Amino acid sequence: MTSNQTEENKGNILIVDDTPENLQVLSATLSDRGYKVRGVINGKMAIRAARSGSPDLILLDIKMPEIDGYQVCTQLKADPKTSEIPVIFISALDEVLDKVTAFKVGGVDYITKPFHVAEVLARIENQLTIQRLKKQLLDRNTELQQEIIERKKAEETAAAASVAKSQFVANMSHELRTPLNAILGFTQVMSRDSLLSHENLENLRIINRSGQHLLELINDVLDLSKIEAGIIGLDERSFDLYQLLETLEEMFQIKAENKNLQLRFFVEANVPQYIKTDEKKLRVCLINLLGNAIKFTLDGGRIWLRVSVESKQQLTEAEIYSNSTSGEEVLILFEVEDTGVGIPAAEIDTLFDAFVQTEAGRNAADGTGLGLTITKKYVQIMGGDIGFKSVLDKGTSFKFNIRVLPTNSSEITVVTLQRAIGLEADQPIYRILAIDDNQENRLLLIKMLQPIGFEVREAENGRQAVEIWESWQPHLIWLDTRMPVMDGFEAVRQIRAKEKQTQRRTVIIALTASTFEEKKGEIIAAGCDDFVRKPFQEQILFDKMACYLGVRYIYQELPGLPVGALGRYFVSDKPDSFFGGLLAQMPQSWLQELYDAANDVNEELAIQIVDRIWESHPTLAQALKDLLTDYRLDKIMDLTQSSLK
């Protein structure tokens, strides 16, 4: 039964022949082979049967009354309903011209009578196979067309989502940067107050540093979009690695102490102090890993940052401390280890995925799930790789390496810290117009510029700005780009148009909260001379005005950290030669006291002895304090004994 059903499904065949005997023979033969057969005796019946029954194949005789086979085939091919049905001519005519005519009118094959059954079956099966393959091809083509349509829809949806995301990020960037600009700006204004106590001044610096850190976090979210778009690269510069690490330890030490955690930094002696790579990206990576370590380590736990050289060409201590460079890239390895909660095995595969947080992270209700994603991408951009190992409830260790070029201190730009406190004599009274819909930002500009000696007016939208420009003719305009009533772009266009009649040109510098580079072209195209991103440092504003107006300032020098200042956690890794010259300057009696205290394992007394030289020899005092912090009384004994005569 199953076999017969299979044979019955082999195909539907229409046989057209005016000779009943031929019909009977072919019908019986094909039926036995599992085909469903219908026979007709003239052309008109054949056309009707083909239109109503839609056979899979037609066997068509040529010589028939009224309408011959050529005419039947021609009509079938002209009708869309029957044009795709394959037609095999079967005829006693065997001239070449007959066969050529058969193919011209649309036949796919030609069988000459008398025929062999095996030949007929083979030709029929061949044509049906071709038809099946053709149908499969058409079906697949239809599927592909549908997939193309769906993919195009998906791409359009993704493009729309990307535009919406970019717009959202741009809006959020503006909304976050606007208040942050006021926070950072007013800390700079308040720090000018000479009556501030040292404690309050330090509090302002903490607020400013925290605000800068928040700004960097905002930038990181935007950087992720740039990374995904492949438009972010390396900004390689020479810098002091030791100073960077010291800043990070200072940043995290308070957090660690608040949670009763031990935070220790260890740097091997052959790690170059001055290196060339992307300082900002390295800083972000370390902040993310150290921040996570503190977040997921419980009270009383420990956290270590270890830095070492992984290059095949190891640098010697002599090369490091002589500030020389090998001229050859080295791999520096950073390891952040903690005794925290660890990472469950089920979460390991998604650990570096964007916006995915571990269960511990979700329980902490802190963070966005971007830290490790950005860290991994930054490490890869810097030519390295990152990995980790973790034991649940025991702790986690993250390791990453980056390629750096050792440099020396002469390649690092020394920034002179100074603050503009007034204008030099014999200069015009510069008129400055501050345009911003945010009152705090306008007030910030006024408080920054007026005390220096500038004459400042303000406007809260573009329309007011144009009116003030016409009546007051400012030398320079600080212009916000996003405002109600009339935005900054329209305001600058109107001002530039009116300037053509006055033959005077006002310097216009845009203040924008956007971090997208494409905005730069839009701002310049609108007619602005330059732009500054919010939040801004006051020095940038003063530098821009000096550039475009030729303003000359009176400066106050500020104390700063010199290039090459040694971090306090590195001294225990310094060679003895580092201490030799410093200890040689100390009185013998003082050296003897320190040696005796170390020999007696009297740490408290040793600290008191070191404190006595703090004001006169701070570098040595700090270095010895760090040895005491590391419980290296043995090294203090060796160092002092070598210096005793």
C-alpha positions as CSV (number, residue, x, y, z in Angstrom):
1,M,0.0,0.0,0.0
2,T,2.8,2.4,0.9
3,S,4.7,1.5,-2.3
4,N,1.6,2.1,-4.5
5,Q,1.0,5.4,-2.8
6,T,4.5,6.5,-3.5
7,E,4.2,5.5,-7.1
8,E,0.9,7.3,-7.5
9,N,2.6,10.5,-6.4
10,K,5.3,10.4,-9.1
11,G,3.5,13.0,-11.2
12,N,0.5,13.9,-13.3
13,I,0.9,13.4,-17.1
14,L,-1.4,14.6,-19.9
15,I,-1.2,12.5,-23.1
16,V,-2.5,14.0,-26.3
17,D,-2.8,11.7,-29.3
18,D,-5.6,11.2,-31.9
19,T,-4.7,7.4,-32.1
20,P,-6.5,5.6,-29.3
21,E,-4.1,2.7,-29.4
22,N,-1.2,5.0,-28.7
23,L,-3.1,6.5,-25.8
24,Q,-3.8,3.1,-24.3
25,V,-0.2,1.9,-24.6
26,L,1.3,5.0,-23.0
27,S,-1.4,5.3,-20.4
28,A,-1.0,1.7,-19.3
29,T,2.8,1.9,-19.2
30,L,3.0,5.1,-17.3
31,S,0.2,4.1,-14.8
32,D,2.2,0.9,-14.0
33,R,5.2,3.1,-13.2
34,G,3.2,5.1,-10.7
35,Y,2.2,8.1,-12.7
36,K,-1.3,9.6,-12.8
37,V,-2.3,9.7,-16.4
38,R,-5.0,11.5,-18.4
39,G,-5.5,11.1,-22.2
40,V,-7.2,13.3,-24.8
41,I,-7.6,12.8,-28.5
42,N,-7.4,16.3,-30.0
43,G,-5.8,19.7,-29.5
44,K,-8.9,21.6,-28.1
45,M,-9.4,19.0,-25.4
46,A,-5.7,19.2,-24.6
47,I,-5.8,22.9,-24.1
48,R,-8.9,22.7,-21.8
49,A,-7.4,19.8,-19.9
50,A,-4.1,21.6,-19.4
51,R,-5.9,24.7,-18.1
52,S,-8.1,22.9,-15.7
53,G,-5.8,20.1,-14.5
54,S,-2.4,21.7,-14.4
55,P,-0.4,18.5,-15.3
56,D,3.2,18.2,-14.4
57,L,4.1,17.2,-18.0
58,I,2.4,16.9,-21.5
59,L,3.2,14.2,-24.1
60,L,2.0,15.8,-27.3
61,D,1.5,14.3,-30.8
62,I,2.0,16.6,-33.7
63,K,-0.3,15.4,-36.5
64,M,-3.9,15.8,-35.3
65,P,-7.1,17.0,-36.9
66,E,-8.3,20.7,-36.5
67,I,-5.3,21.9,-34.4
68,D,-1.9,20.2,-34.8
69,G,0.6,19.8,-31.9
70,Y,2.6,22.9,-32.9
71,Q,-0.4,25.1,-32.6
72,V,-1.4,23.5,-29.3
73,C,2.0,24.1,-27.8
74,T,2.0,27.7,-29.1
75,Q,-1.3,28.4,-27.3
76,L,-0.2,26.7,-24.1
77,K,3.0,28.7,-24.0
78,A,1.1,31.9,-24.6
79,D,-1.2,31.3,-21.6
80,P,0.3,32.2,-18.2
81,K,-1.6,29.4,-16.6
82,T,0.0,26.7,-18.8
83,S,3.2,28.4,-20.0
84,E,5.5,26.6,-17.4
85,I,4.2,23.1,-18.2
86,P,6.9,21.1,-20.0
87,V,5.9,19.7,-23.4
88,I,7.5,16.6,-24.9
89,F,6.6,16.1,-28.5
90,I,6.0,12.4,-29.5
91,S,5.6,11.9,-33.2
92,A,6.3,9.7,-36.2
93,L,7.8,12.7,-38.0
94,D,11.6,12.4,-37.8
95,E,12.8,15.1,-40.1
96,V,15.2,17.6,-38.7
97,L,12.9,20.5,-39.6
98,D,10.1,18.9,-37.6
99,K,12.2,18.7,-34.5
100,V,13.5,22.2,-34.9
101,T,9.9,23.5,-35.2
102,A,8.9,21.6,-32.1
103,F,11.7,23.3,-30.1
104,K,10.9,26.7,-31.5
105,V,7.3,26.6,-30.3
106,G,8.3,25.7,-26.8
107,G,8.9,21.9,-26.6
108,V,11.5,20.7,-24.2
109,D,12.1,17.2,-25.8
110,Y,11.3,15.2,-28.9
111,I,10.5,11.4,-29.1
112,T,10.2,9.6,-32.4
113,K,7.6,6.9,-33.0
114,P,7.8,4.0,-32.8
115,F,9.2,4.6,-29.3
116,H,10.9,2.4,-26.7
117,V,9.1,2.4,-23.4
118,A,12.4,2.7,-21.5
119,E,13.3,5.8,-23.5
120,V,10.0,7.5,-22.9
121,L,10.2,6.8,-19.2
122,A,13.8,8.1,-19.0
123,R,12.9,11.3,-20.9
124,I,9.8,11.9,-18.7
125,E,11.7,11.3,-15.5
126,N,14.5,13.7,-16.7
127,Q,12.0,16.5,-17.4
128,L,10.1,16.0,-14.2
129,T,13.4,16.1,-12.3
130,I,14.3,19.3,-14.0
131,Q,10.9,20.7,-13.1
132,R,11.3,19.7,-9.4
133,L,14.7,21.3,-9.3
134,K,13.4,24.4,-11.0
135,K,10.6,24.6,-8.5
136,Q,13.0,24.1,-5.6
137,L,15.1,26.9,-7.1
138,L,12.1,29.2,-7.4
139,D,11.0,28.4,-3.9
140,R,14.5,29.1,-2.6
141,N,14.7,32.3,-4.6
142,T,11.4,33.3,-3.1
143,E,12.7,32.6,0.4
144,L,15.8,34.5,-0.3
145,Q,13.8,37.5,-1.6
146,Q,11.8,37.4,1.6
147,E,14.9,37.1,3.7
148,I,16.3,40.2,1.9
149,I,13.1,42.1,2.6
150,E,13.1,41.1,6.2
151,R,16.8,41.9,6.6
152,K,16.3,45.2,5.0
153,K,13.5,45.9,7.4
154,A,15.8,44.8,10.3
155,E,18.6,47.1,9.0
156,E,16.2,50.0,8.7
157,T,14.9,49.2,12.2
158,A,18.5,49.0,13.5
159,A,19.4,52.2,11.8
160,A,16.4,54.0,13.3
161,A,17.4,52.5,16.7
162,S,21.0,53.7,16.2
163,V,19.8,57.2,15.4
164,A,17.5,57.1,18.4
165,K,20.3,55.9,20.6
166,S,22.7,58.6,19.3
167,Q,20.1,61.2,19.9
168,F,19.4,59.9,23.4
169,V,23.1,59.8,24.2
170,A,23.5,63.3,22.9
171,N,20.6,64.5,25.0
172,M,21.8,62.8,28.1
173,S,25.3,64.1,27.5
174,H,24.0,67.6,27.4
175,E,21.7,67.1,30.5
176,L,24.5,65.6,32.5
177,R,27.3,67.9,31.4
178,T,25.3,71.1,32.0
179,P,25.0,70.8,35.8
180,L,28.5,69.2,36.0
181,N,29.9,72.3,34.3
182,A,28.5,74.4,37.1
183,I,29.8,72.1,39.8
184,L,33.4,72.0,38.4
185,G,33.3,75.6,37.4
186,F,32.3,77.0,40.8
187,T,34.9,74.9,42.6
188,Q,37.4,76.7,40.5
189,V,35.9,80.1,41.3
190,M,35.7,79.3,45.0
191,S,39.3,78.1,45.1
192,R,40.4,81.7,44.2
193,D,39.2,82.9,47.7
194,S,42.4,83.7,49.6
195,L,40.5,83.5,52.9
196,L,39.6,79.8,52.5
197,S,41.2,77.6,55.1
198,H,43.5,74.8,54.0
199,E,40.9,72.3,54.9
200,N,38.1,73.9,52.9
201,L,40.5,74.3,50.0
202,E,41.3,70.6,50.1
203,N,37.5,69.9,50.3
204,L,37.0,71.9,47.1
205,R,39.8,69.9,45.4
206,I,38.1,66.7,46.4
207,I,34.8,67.9,44.9
208,N,36.6,68.9,41.8
209,R,38.4,65.6,41.5
210,S,35.2,63.7,42.1
211,G,33.5,65.7,39.4
212,Q,36.2,65.1,37.0
213,H,35.9,61.4,37.7
214,L,32.1,61.6,37.1
215,L,32.9,63.3,33.8
216,E,35.2,60.5,32.8
217,L,32.5,58.0,33.5
218,I,30.1,59.9,31.3
219,N,32.7,59.9,28.6
220,D,33.2,56.2,29.0
221,V,29.6,55.5,28.1
222,L,30.0,57.6,25.0
223,D,33.3,55.9,24.2
224,L,31.6,52.5,24.2
225,S,29.5,53.7,21.3
226,K,32.6,54.9,19.5
227,I,34.4,51.6,20.1
228,E,31.4,49.7,18.7
229,A,31.5,52.0,15.6
230,G,35.2,51.4,15.3
231,I,36.1,55.1,15.4
232,I,38.2,55.2,18.5
233,G,41.9,54.7,18.5
234,L,45.1,55.2,20.5
235,D,46.2,58.6,21.9
236,E,49.8,57.6,22.7
237,R,51.8,60.1,24.8
238,S,54.8,59.9,27.2
239,F,53.9,60.0,30.9
240,D,55.1,59.1,34.4
241,L,53.6,55.6,35.2
242,Y,54.6,55.9,38.8
243,Q,52.8,59.2,39.3
244,L,49.7,57.7,37.6
245,L,49.7,54.8,40.1
246,E,50.3,57.0,43.0
247,T,47.2,59.1,42.0
248,L,45.1,55.9,41.8
249,E,46.2,54.7,45.1
250,E,45.4,58.0,46.7
251,M,42.0,57.9,45.0
252,F,41.1,54.4,46.3
253,Q,42.8,54.4,49.7
254,I,39.9,56.3,51.4
255,K,37.3,53.9,49.9
256,A,39.4,51.0,51.1
257,E,39.8,52.3,54.6
258,N,36.0,53.0,54.8
259,K,35.4,49.3,54.2
260,N,38.3,48.2,56.4
261,L,40.2,46.8,53.5
262,Q,43.9,46.6,53.0
263,L,44.9,48.1,49.6
264,R,48.5,47.5,48.6
265,F,50.4,48.4,45.4
266,F,53.5,46.5,44.4
267,V,55.7,47.5,41.4
268,E,58.7,45.5,40.4
269,A,62.0,47.4,40.2
270,N,62.5,46.9,36.5
271,V,59.1,48.5,35.5
272,P,60.0,51.7,33.6
273,Q,58.9,54.9,35.3
274,Y,58.3,56.8,32.0
275,I,56.4,55.1,29.3
276,K,54.5,55.9,26.1
277,T,51.0,54.6,25.6
278,D,47.4,55.8,26.0
279,E,47.5,57.1,29.6
280,K,43.7,57.8,29.7
281,K,42.7,54.3,28.6
282,L,45.2,52.7,31.0
283,R,43.8,54.8,33.8
284,V,40.3,53.8,33.0
285,C,41.2,50.1,33.0
286,L,42.9,50.3,36.4
287,I,40.0,52.3,37.8
288,N,37.5,49.8,36.6
289,L,39.3,46.8,38.0
290,L,40.3,48.4,41.4
291,G,36.7,49.8,41.8
292,N,35.3,46.3,41.2
293,A,37.8,44.8,43.7
294,I,36.8,47.2,46.4
295,K,33.1,46.9,45.6
296,F,33.1,43.1,45.9
297,T,35.5,42.6,48.8
298,L,34.0,42.3,52.2
299,D,35.1,44.0,55.4
300,G,38.6,43.0,56.5
301,G,39.6,41.8,53.0
302,R,42.7,42.6,51.0
303,I,43.4,44.0,47.5
304,W,46.6,44.0,45.6
305,L,47.8,45.8,42.4
306,R,51.0,44.2,41.1
307,V,52.9,45.7,38.1
308,S,55.7,43.8,36.4
309,V,57.5,43.6,33.0
310,E,56.5,40.7,30.8
311,S,58.8,41.4,27.9
312,K,61.4,39.0,26.6
313,Q,63.9,41.9,26.7
314,Q,63.9,42.7,30.4
315,L,65.0,46.1,31.5
316,T,67.7,46.3,34.1
317,E,67.5,48.5,37.3
318,A,70.3,50.6,35.9
319,E,68.3,51.4,32.8
320,I,65.2,52.2,34.7
321,Y,66.8,54.6,37.3
322,S,69.1,56.3,34.8
323,N,65.9,57.4,32.9
324,S,67.2,55.7,29.8
325,T,65.1,53.9,27.2
326,S,65.8,50.7,25.4
327,G,64.0,51.9,22.3
328,E,62.2,48.6,22.3
329,E,58.6,47.8,23.1
330,V,57.9,45.9,26.3
331,L,54.9,44.2,27.8
332,I,53.8,45.5,31.2
333,L,51.6,43.2,33.2
334,F,49.0,44.6,35.6
335,E,47.3,42.3,38.1
336,V,44.5,43.3,40.4
337,E,43.8,40.6,43.0
338,D,41.2,40.6,45.8
339,T,39.8,38.3,48.5
340,G,36.3,39.1,47.5
341,V,33.1,37.2,46.8
342,G,34.4,35.6,43.5
343,I,32.5,35.0,40.3
344,P,30.1,32.0,39.8
345,A,31.0,29.6,37.0
346,A,27.6,30.3,35.3
347,E,28.5,34.0,34.9
348,I,32.0,33.6,33.5
349,D,31.1,33.5,29.8
350,T,29.2,36.8,29.9
351,L,31.5,38.6,32.2
352,F,32.8,41.0,29.5
353,D,29.5,41.5,27.8
354,A,28.1,45.1,27.8
355,F,25.4,46.0,30.3
356,V,25.6,42.5,31.9
357,Q,26.2,42.5,35.6
358,T,27.1,39.6,37.9
359,E,24.7,38.6,40.6
360,A,27.0,40.3,43.1
361,G,26.9,43.5,41.0
362,R,23.1,43.4,40.9
363,N,22.9,42.9,44.6
364,A,25.2,45.9,45.1
365,A,22.9,48.0,43.0
366,D,25.9,49.9,41.7
367,G,27.3,50.3,38.2
368,T,26.1,50.0,34.6
369,G,27.7,46.7,33.6
370,L,30.0,48.6,31.2
371,G,33.3,48.6,33.2
372,L,34.7,45.3,32.2
373,T,33.5,45.6,28.6
374,I,35.3,48.9,28.2
375,T,38.3,47.6,30.0
376,K,38.6,44.6,27.6
377,K,38.2,46.7,24.5
378,Y,40.7,49.3,25.7
379,V,43.3,46.6,26.6
380,Q,42.9,45.2,23.1
381,I,43.3,48.6,21.5
382,M,46.5,49.0,23.5
383,G,47.9,45.8,22.0
384,G,47.3,43.5,24.9
385,D,44.9,40.9,26.3
386,I,43.0,40.4,29.5
387,G,42.1,37.3,31.5
388,F,41.0,36.3,35.0
389,K,40.6,33.5,37.4
390,S,38.2,33.4,40.3
391,V,37.2,31.1,43.1
392,L,33.7,31.6,44.6
393,D,33.9,33.1,48.1
394,K,37.7,33.2,47.9
395,G,38.5,36.0,45.5
396,T,39.3,37.0,41.9
397,S,42.4,38.0,40.0
398,F,42.3,40.0,36.8
399,K,45.5,40.2,34.7
400,F,46.1,42.3,31.6
401,N,49.2,43.3,29.6
402,I,49.8,46.2,27.3
403,R,52.5,47.2,24.9
404,V,54.5,50.3,25.9
405,L,57.6,52.0,24.8
406,P,59.9,53.0,27.6
407,T,60.8,56.7,27.4
408,N,62.6,59.2,29.7
409,S,61.6,62.3,31.7
410,S,62.8,64.7,29.0
411,E,60.0,63.5,26.7
412,I,57.3,64.4,29.2
413,T,55.8,67.9,29.0
414,V,56.2,69.8,32.2
415,V,53.0,71.7,32.8
416,T,53.5,75.0,34.7
417,L,50.6,75.4,37.0
418,Q,49.5,79.0,37.0
419,R,46.3,81.0,37.4
420,A,45.2,84.2,35.7
421,I,44.5,86.8,38.3
422,G,44.2,89.9,36.3
423,L,44.9,91.8,33.0
424,E,48.2,93.4,32.2
425,A,48.1,97.2,31.8
426,D,47.6,99.2,28.6
427,Q,44.9,96.9,27.1
428,P,41.4,97.6,25.8
429,I,38.4,96.9,28.0
430,Y,37.3,93.7,26.5
431,R,33.5,93.2,26.2
432,I,32.5,89.6,26.5
433,L,28.9,88.3,25.9
434,A,27.9,85.1,27.8
435,I,24.9,83.4,26.1
436,D,23.4,80.3,27.9
437,D,19.8,79.4,28.8
438,N,21.1,77.9,32.0
439,Q,21.4,80.6,34.7
440,E,24.1,78.8,36.6
441,N,26.3,78.6,33.6
442,R,25.9,82.3,32.8
443,L,26.7,83.1,36.4
444,L,29.8,80.9,36.3
445,L,31.1,82.7,33.2
446,I,30.5,86.1,34.9
447,K,32.3,85.1,38.1
448,M,35.2,83.7,36.1
449,L,35.7,86.6,33.8
450,Q,34.6,89.8,35.7
451,P,37.2,89.5,38.5
452,I,40.0,89.3,35.9
453,G,38.9,92.6,34.4
454,F,36.6,91.7,31.6
455,E,33.3,93.6,31.0
456,V,30.6,90.9,30.8
457,R,27.0,90.9,29.8
458,E,24.6,87.9,29.6
459,A,21.8,86.6,27.4
460,E,19.5,83.6,27.9
461,N,18.6,82.8,24.3
462,G,19.7,83.6,20.8
463,R,17.2,86.4,20.2
464,Q,18.5,88.4,23.2
465,A,22.0,87.7,22.0
466,V,21.5,89.2,18.6
467,E,19.8,92.3,20.2
468,I,22.7,92.8,22.6
469,W,25.3,92.3,19.9
470,E,23.7,95.0,17.8
471,S,23.7,97.6,20.6
472,W,26.9,96.6,22.5
473,Q,29.2,95.2,19.9
474,P,31.1,92.7,22.1
475,H,34.7,91.6,21.2
476,L,33.9,87.9,21.9
477,I,30.9,85.8,22.5
478,W,30.7,82.6,24.5
479,L,27.7,80.8,22.9
480,D,25.7,77.8,24.1
481,T,24.4,75.9,21.1
482,R,21.2,74.5,22.6
483,M,18.7,77.1,23.8
484,P,15.0,77.9,23.6
485,V,13.4,80.7,21.4
486,M,16.4,80.8,19.1
487,D,19.3,78.3,19.3
488,G,23.0,79.2,19.1
489,F,23.3,78.1,15.5
490,E,20.6,80.5,14.2
491,A,22.0,83.3,16.4
492,V,25.5,83.0,15.0
493,R,24.1,82.9,11.4
494,Q,22.1,86.1,12.0
495,I,25.1,87.8,13.6
496,R,27.4,86.8,10.7
497,A,24.8,88.1,8.2
498,K,24.5,91.5,9.9
499,E,28.3,91.8,10.2
500,K,28.5,92.1,6.4
501,Q,26.9,95.6,6.8
502,T,29.0,96.8,9.7
503,Q,32.4,95.5,8.4
504,R,33.2,94.3,12.0
505,R,33.7,90.7,13.0
506,T,33.0,89.4,16.5
507,V,34.9,86.3,17.7
508,I,32.3,83.6,18.5
509,I,33.3,80.5,20.4
510,A,30.6,77.8,21.0
511,L,30.2,76.1,24.4
512,T,28.8,72.7,23.8
513,A,28.0,69.7,26.0
514,S,28.3,67.3,23.2
515,T,31.3,65.0,22.9
516,F,30.7,63.9,19.3
517,E,33.3,65.0,16.9
518,E,30.8,65.4,14.1
519,K,29.4,68.4,16.0
520,K,32.7,70.2,15.4
521,G,32.0,70.5,11.7
522,E,28.4,71.6,12.3
523,I,29.6,74.3,14.8
524,I,32.3,75.7,12.5
525,A,30.0,75.6,9.5
526,A,27.4,77.7,11.3
527,G,30.0,80.5,11.6
528,C,31.7,79.9,15.0
529,D,35.5,80.5,15.2
530,D,36.1,77.7,17.7
531,F,34.4,75.6,20.3
532,V,35.0,74.4,23.9
533,R,33.3,71.4,25.4
534,K,31.5,71.5,28.8
535,P,32.6,71.1,31.5
536,F,35.5,73.3,30.9
537,Q,38.5,74.4,32.9
538,E,38.8,78.2,33.4
539,Q,42.3,78.2,31.9
540,I,40.9,77.0,28.6
541,L,38.6,80.0,28.4
542,F,41.5,82.4,29.2
543,D,43.8,80.7,26.7
544,K,41.1,80.9,23.9
545,M,40.6,84.6,24.6
546,A,44.4,85.2,24.5
547,C,44.5,83.4,21.2
548,Y,41.7,85.2,19.5
549,L,41.9,88.7,21.1
550,G,45.5,88.9,22.1
551,V,44.6,89.3,25.8
552,R,47.6,89.4,28.2
553,Y,47.2,88.2,31.8
554,I,48.9,88.6,35.1
555,Y,49.5,85.1,36.5
556,Q,49.9,83.6,39.9
557,E,52.2,80.5,40.0
558,L,50.7,77.5,41.7
559,P,52.5,74.6,43.4
560,G,52.6,71.4,41.4
561,L,53.9,68.0,41.4
562,P,57.2,67.8,39.5
563,V,57.7,65.3,36.8
564,G,59.4,62.3,38.2
565,A,58.1,62.6,41.7
566,L,58.5,59.2,43.3
567,G,55.4,57.4,44.5
568,R,55.4,56.4,48.1
569,Y,54.7,52.7,47.4
570,F,57.6,52.3,45.1
571,V,60.5,53.0,47.4
572,S,60.6,49.5,48.8
573,D,61.4,48.3,45.3
574,K,64.1,50.8,44.8
575,P,67.8,49.7,44.7
576,D,70.0,50.5,47.7
577,S,71.6,53.2,45.6
578,F,68.4,55.2,45.8
579,F,68.8,55.5,49.6
580,G,72.7,55.7,49.7
581,G,73.0,59.4,48.7
582,L,70.1,60.5,50.9
583,L,71.2,58.7,54.0
584,A,74.8,59.9,53.6
585,Q,73.5,63.5,54.2
586,M,72.1,62.5,57.6
587,P,73.8,62.9,61.0
588,Q,75.5,59.8,62.4
589,S,73.6,60.0,65.6
590,W,70.3,60.0,63.8
591,L,71.3,57.0,61.7
592,Q,72.4,55.1,64.9
593,E,69.0,55.8,66.5
594,L,67.2,54.5,63.5
595,Y,69.4,51.4,63.3
596,D,68.8,50.7,67.0
597,A,65.1,51.1,66.7
598,A,64.9,48.7,63.7
599,N,67.2,46.2,65.4
600,D,64.9,46.2,68.5
601,V,61.9,45.8,66.2
602,N,60.5,49.0,67.7
603,E,58.3,50.2,64.9
604,E,56.7,53.1,66.8
605,L,60.1,54.5,67.8
606,A,61.3,54.2,64.3
607,I,58.3,56.2,63.0
608,Q,59.0,58.9,65.6
609,I,62.7,59.1,64.5
610,V,61.7,59.3,60.8
611,D,59.1,62.0,61.6
612,R,61.9,64.3,63.0
613,I,63.4,64.7,59.5
614,W,60.1,65.1,57.6
615,E,60.4,68.9,57.0
616,S,64.0,68.9,56.1
617,H,64.2,65.7,54.1
618,P,60.7,64.8,53.0
619,T,61.7,62.4,50.1
620,L,63.8,60.3,52.4
621,A,61.3,60.4,55.2
622,Q,58.5,59.2,52.9
623,A,60.6,56.5,51.5
624,L,61.5,55.2,55.0
625,K,57.9,55.5,56.1
626,D,56.9,53.2,53.2
627,L,59.5,50.6,54.3
628,L,58.0,50.7,57.7
629,T,54.6,50.3,56.2
630,D,55.9,47.2,54.4
631,Y,57.4,45.9,57.8
632,R,60.9,46.1,56.2
633,L,62.8,46.8,59.4
634,D,65.4,44.4,58.1
635,K,66.1,46.6,55.0
636,I,66.3,49.7,57.2
637,M,68.9,48.0,59.3
638,D,71.0,47.1,56.2
639,L,70.7,50.6,54.8
640,T,71.6,52.5,58.0
641,Q,74.4,50.1,58.9
642,S,75.9,50.7,55.4
643,S,75.8,54.5,56.1
644,L,77.2,54.3,59.6
645,K,80.9,55.1,59.8
